[in-house]
Every structure is written in C-alpha cells, then in structure tokens.
C-alpha cells in the first residue's frame, strides 16, 4: 500500500469542494429559497378611512396635560442649566404648539405655552450667566451678582 502525496490529497479535497459548490449553485437556480413572509405593518392593517383621528378638543387637552407635566418635571430639576431641563422644556413647547394648532382659541394652552417659553429663556439666561462667570472670573470678585 502506497501513501498518497500531499498534493494529491489537496487536489482531491479542492475537487470535492468545487463539486459541492456546483451542486449548491445548481439547486439555487432550479429551486430558489422561499421568500420571507411579508408582515403587514400596524398602520396598514386597517384601511385609512377606518382610522379616525382623535378630535381636536382631545388633542388640545392631551397636549395641555403633557405640556404641564413636562414643565413640572423641568422645574423639579435642581440644576437650572442642565441639558435635561432644557430638553424637557423644549418638548413641552413642542407639545403645547401642537395643542395650539388643534385649538387656537384655548387660553389655558396659550398661558402654558407662554410659561414654557419664559422658562426656556430663563434657563438660557442662567446658562449664559454661568458661562460668563466661568469665562470672566474677575467679575465674581467685583461683587456682580450672576443670579436671576
């Protein structure tokens, strides 16, 4: 019995691999794999006519409630210049703007929106004063107050 040379073994393995790939390619051409089932999206389950938008009054009430809740959370933040506080106030303004679009004559929405804008400007002013204090340390020594 004579041992096979390394080149012959390698050639045999490569030939087997090539034959296997040829068979797989042929099967893929003959019978393609089954396609993924298409799942309907949640919004496509019902026709557009069946979906009813909430009434404008409901949108205004929801916007007012959410806007006030976001403003309360922002006011509860102990750091007056935190990114979280600014983000909460900005979200409250966006929410209240949608409420004003739904009910432009609602006075409580207008008041809440004005309060949110005032809170945002106060936050920006405090942030600016804090930055000025950092940039100009001699101002703090001069006795100039940086609190609003």
C-alpha positions in Angstrom: 0.0 0.0 0.0 1.4 3.3 -1.0 0.7 6.5 0.7 -0.9 9.4 -1.2 1.2 12.5 -1.8 0.1 15.7 -0.1 -0.6 17.4 -3.4 -2.9 14.6 -4.4 -4.9 14.9 -1.2 -5.2 18.6 -1.5 -6.3 18.3 -5.1 -8.9 15.7 -4.1 -10.3 18.0 -1.4 -10.5 21.0 -3.7 -12.2 18.9 -6.3 -14.8 17.8 -3.8 -15.4 21.4 -2.6 -15.8 22.6 -6.2 -18.3 19.8 -6.9 -20.3 20.7 -3.8 -20.4 24.4 -4.7 -21.5 23.5 -8.2 -24.3 21.3 -6.9 -25.5 24.0 -4.5 -25.4 26.7 -7.2 -27.5 24.5 -9.5 -30.0 23.8 -6.8 -30.3 27.5 -6.0 -31.1 28.2 -9.7 -33.6 25.4 -10.0 -35.5 25.9 -6.7 -34.9 29.4 -5.2 -35.4 29.5 -1.4 -38.8 30.5 -0.1 -39.2 34.3 0.3 -39.6 35.8 3.7 -43.3 36.2 4.6 -44.3 39.9 4.4 -45.7 41.0 7.7 -48.2 43.9 7.5 -47.4 47.0 9.4 -49.6 48.1 12.2 -50.8 51.2 10.3 -51.6 49.1 7.2 -53.9 46.7 9.0 -57.0 48.8 8.5 -57.8 51.0 5.5 -57.2 54.7 6.0 -60.9 55.5 6.1 -61.4 53.2 9.1 -58.9 55.0 11.3 -60.3 58.1 13.0 -58.0 60.8 14.3 -58.8 62.0 17.8 -61.0 65.1 17.9 -59.2 68.4 18.1 -60.5 69.0 21.6 -59.0 65.8 22.8 -55.7 66.7 21.2 -55.7 70.0 22.9 -56.5 68.6 26.3 -53.8 65.9 25.9 -51.2 68.5 24.8 -52.0 70.7 27.7 -51.7 67.8 30.2 -48.5 66.6 28.7 -47.0 70.1 28.4 -47.7 70.9 32.0 -46.3 67.5 33.2 -43.1 68.1 31.2 -42.8 71.7 32.6 -43.3 70.3 36.2 -40.5 67.8 35.6 -38.3 70.5 34.2 -38.9 72.8 37.2 -38.2 69.8 39.6 -34.6 69.5 38.1 -32.3 71.0 40.8 -29.7 72.1 38.2 -31.0 75.3 36.4 -28.7 74.9 33.5 -28.9 71.1 32.9 -29.4 69.7 29.4 -32.2 67.6 30.7 -34.1 70.7 31.9 -33.7 72.4 28.5 -34.8 69.2 26.7 -37.9 68.8 28.8 -38.9 72.5 28.3 -38.3 72.2 24.5 -40.5 69.1 24.4 -43.2 70.8 26.4 -43.1 73.7 23.9 -43.4 71.3 21.0 -46.3 69.5 22.7 -48.1 72.8 23.5 -47.6 74.1 20.0 -49.5 71.0 18.7 -52.2 71.7 21.2 -52.5 75.4 20.0 -52.7 74.1 16.4 -55.6 71.9 17.4 -57.4 74.6 19.5 -56.0 78.1 18.7 -58.6 79.8 20.9 -57.8 77.9 24.1 -56.5 80.4 26.7 -55.0 77.8 29.0 -52.9 76.4 26.2 -51.7 79.9 25.4 -50.8 80.6 29.0 -48.9 77.3 29.4 -47.1 78.0 26.1 -46.1 81.4 27.3 -44.9 80.0 30.6 -42.8 77.4 28.8 -41.2 80.0 26.6 -40.4 82.1 29.7 -38.9 79.1 31.5 -36.7 78.3 28.4 -35.5 81.9 28.2 -34.8 81.9 32.0 -32.8 78.7 31.5 -30.8 80.2 28.6 -30.1 83.4 30.7 -28.9 81.3 33.6 -26.7 79.3 31.3 -25.3 82.4 29.7 -24.5 84.0 33.1 -22.9 80.8 34.3 -20.7 80.7 31.2 -19.8 84.4 31.7 -18.8 83.6 35.2 -16.5 80.8 34.0 -15.0 83.0 31.2 -14.6 86.1 33.4 -13.6 85.1 36.9 -12.8 88.7 37.9 -16.5 89.5 37.6 -17.3 87.3 40.6 -14.7 89.1 42.7 -16.1 92.5 41.7 -19.3 91.7 43.5 -21.6 91.5 40.5 -24.4 89.0 41.0 -25.0 86.3 38.5 -28.3 85.1 39.9 -31.6 85.9 38.3 
